[in-house]
Amino acid sequence: MLRRLLLIAGLLLLLVAAPSALAATPPPSVDASAALLVDVDAGETLYALNPDKRLPMASLTKLMTALLTIENTKKDDVVRVEGPAPSVGESTINLQAGEKLKVGDLLAAALIQSANDAAYALATDVGGTVKKFVEMMNQRAAELGLEHTHYVVPDGLDTPGHYSSARDTYTLAREDMKHALFRRIVARTGGEIAGGRTLYAWNDLLKTYPGTIGIKTGHTDRAGWSEIAAAERDGVTMYSVILGGPSRNRRNRDLAALPTLP
């Protein structure tokens, strides 16, 4: 038992904190609208802050977009860009109408760089229309028991009635991570895709927190800075969720330093 607690603590301590400083200070508080920490192997929730509160989740939406894509396509299937994808703003890979890309490349763009146009291209391809795809999103959410989630768009830009919760985010992420293709993509810090495009990951923990295996960040004005992260060390797997953090740095710090016990 003591060994397991020590392993858990090792997963969560701030990389910038010296061991002596950590011992001398109480567990850090979490500055977020909601948070969740789960020891996957033990099936135990170690920390929860408003875990079922309905909140805007920004690009964590793409966890569902990716899940439906993986469940309904193959990575080498070719997608012809059409519908609203080329006109979507914020984070994009500048897709052009009529352009053709493989599903795998669009998934990488949507999950690594959080490209909104890639999410819309996949939604149009899988659903036929964005409206139909959103219906599929909500149906799949119901099947997974995501009682505090409702989708209106496939990318996560601020939209009334579009929300999820920390606990639902964790449940959805676990479903995503059952797929090898998804796991490979969210563990990447970047890469090249079609059209000579270079991707850069928004998930800072992949570079700064040893053991991180993914998975997805999100940010909008209404949602704040959000992320679900997963890490593995010495046979212990932990998932932590932050929704509505005040800044990118604070979100990263809280994810790495969530208390080991409530």
C-alpha positions, 0 to 999 in steps of 0.5 A: 500500500505504501509503495502504491501511494509513493508511486501515485505521488511520483506521478503527480508532483510538480517537476519544478518542485524539490522533494524537500519543498514538497514535503514542507508544503501542503498539497496545492489547491486547484484553480479550476471550475472542475477537476478529477483525478483517477487511479485507473488500475485501482478504479479509484477516484482520488480527487474530485472538484465539481466532477458532474458540473456542466461546463463548456469543454472547448476542444475536448469535444474532439474526443468524441469527434475522433471516437466516431471517426475511428469507429466508422472509418479506416485511417487510410480512407480518403476524405474530400474536404467539403461543407463548412470545413474551409471556413472554420476559424481559430486553430486550423490547418488551412484546409481548402475545398476539394482537397483530399486527405487521409482520415489518419492525417485529419485525425492527427490534425484534430487531436495534436494541433486541435485543428477545427477545420479537420474536425469539421471535415471528418464530421462531414465525411462520417455523418454526411452533414455536420447536423447528422454527425452531431446527432451521432455524437449525442447518441454515442454520448448516451450509449456511454452514459455521459449524462452531463454532456451535450454536443452542438458542434464537432470542434468545441468552439463556444456555442450555447448548449454545448457542454460536458463534465470532468467525469464524462470527459474521463469516461469518454477518454477511456473509451478513446484510449481503447483504440491503438490509432488514437493512443499513437496520435495523442502521444505525439508532440508533432509531425508531418501530414499531407500538403507539407503541413507541420503539426505542433502539439498543444499538450505541453505535458508530453514534453515536460512531464515524464510518463505522459501518454496523452491525451487532449487539451482545450481552450476558448474564452468561455471554457478557459484552459482545459485538459485531460492528461494521462500518465504511466509510471512504474505500472501505475496509470493516472488520469487527471482532468482540469476544466476551466483553468485560468491560464495555460501554465496554471492548468499544466501545473494543476494537472501535475500537482493534483493532491494524491488524496481528497 
